[in-house]
């Protein structure tokens, strides 16, 4: 054998050895892969291009309640839950457009339940790079999924009652809007006097009551497809997707009131509880979930205000009134600073001579959005919010300044101005100091200022400004009791107060009709007024009648001995310039005459015309 042949032989032997080593390595790799495939703790499957399982490992078989042979030659669609199709990314992978895809799928267990899995599928190519097989690695995440479901349930349900909580309620509400239901309805309710149950019987009884209420609502309304939820505290909601109209919702609300009103037996206690319900029903277009709940909550407050143990239906006019009220409440104090308020003055006339003796200052608000507002629109709000204090101070300053101006230009008239005071002005401000300062600043004689308070403010237990009244009277101001006859009407008590004038409530005058021959009721009213006038005169007080609208009323009041009067018969509340005209006319008369009124302003006051304070 020559050297060349020897070399070729050696090369052949080396190649054979290398091939054997490669084959051995491949076999070893295959054995390792097989061992890893078989012993893997996660499910694995080798799948051909037709989506048929070629091989599966024991972990996958156990996961699905099957044996390995049972999985071989099974199409993967047979293992998916009904209606669950292969992921679109898997189709891209099989086509060779992707190398790996990860999906979450529900596989079908032999016993019928679903197995939640995370599946990672990798592409295996042949020697030419063409897709040949896919290798699926399957991880059972059912327990994690169940844990997640439990956590989600806990996050979306009230732990005490197990009802859907506020978060789930809003999720269902948003879903109803997203589905495009034509109409939707909501009953929003809470328990009347729930806090009293907690305070008297304890919180554990209160919790039992909430659970019992939840069960009644759930058993009655959930089977109908309504969403029953606990919104927090003692508040619950019943949502009606695809409502048939407001009649359905009001009937449901009435049913809620009845269902919850039956007594409860709780831990040996017989507990009575009632509910108030706010009802909103409307078309879905044009509203939002937030608006629906907000309006239902507002309507619930109406049911509470109207007496509890009842339902109230959403009223857009009432909500608009509340909105306006809120706007006025928040803008009133700045409005005083911006000068949006003005005063009108209503004549106070001597009933026996017709002479103009004084005027009452009545405040108006020239609102930039709502126009000219009478006191009935904002005085109550001012008293509630405390804005009556700066507003009342402004009224006092402006009225006294105007009275001083009249005194300088028409000294013969000696016109006094009457200003209303609210009880809160005595509690939140130094009324005596304010009056003294204003009189000093304006140089108005105290005798030309009359201060009006309601009898309840003077005599009620909540406000007894006796020292202030004595100090004000000592200055020389006149003190008048406004709307006399609507409160305590205690003349004996008044005799101990520094009061100069009684202003009879307009309700007394209303009974003086136009009939030439008054009936028994009218005669009784006249006798009552006459008796009050006599008693007042005995105590040294003068009497003013409010709300005089006709000559007949004026005549009958004059017959009772009433001293002065005001009302549309003598003149409505007008700007200061119109009072100027009356005073100029009187001064121009030859010889000079007192201003006399009676008839020029005949008519009826507009609805809601009241005085502030």
DATA-V432053 format. One line per field, one symbol per residue. psi: psi as a letter, one per 30 degrees, with the letter a starting at -180 (. if undefined). A space follows every 50 residues. Layout:
psi->???
//
This chain:
psi->kleeeeeeeeeeeeeeeeeeeeeeeeeeeeeeeeeeeefkflkkkkkafg gkkelkleeeeeeghlleeffkgkkffffllkfjlkkefeeeeefgflfk kklkljlklegflkjklkkkkkkklafggkkelkjkkkkjgeeeeeeeee eeeefgkkfefglkaeeeeeeeeeeeeefhkelklkjkllkkgeeeeeee flfeeeeeeeeeeeeeeeeefeffgljklkfkbgklkjkjlhkflfeeee eeeeeeeeeffklkjjhfkjkkklkkkkkkklkekflleeeeeeeeeeee eeeeefflhllkkkjeeeeeeeeeeeeeeffeeeeeefhfllklkkkjkj fffgkjeakkkkkljikfefajklffffeeeeeeffffeeeeeeeeeeee eeeeeeeefiffehklkkkkkleffeeflieeeeeeeeeeefhkkffgkk kklleeeeflffjiheeeeeeeeffglkkkjlhkffbehjeeeffglikf kkjkkffefffilfkfjkaeeeeeeeeeeeeeeeeeeeggklkkklhkfl eeeeeeeeffgkellllfefklklleeeeeeeeeeeefkjlkllkkljee gkakllkgjlll.
//
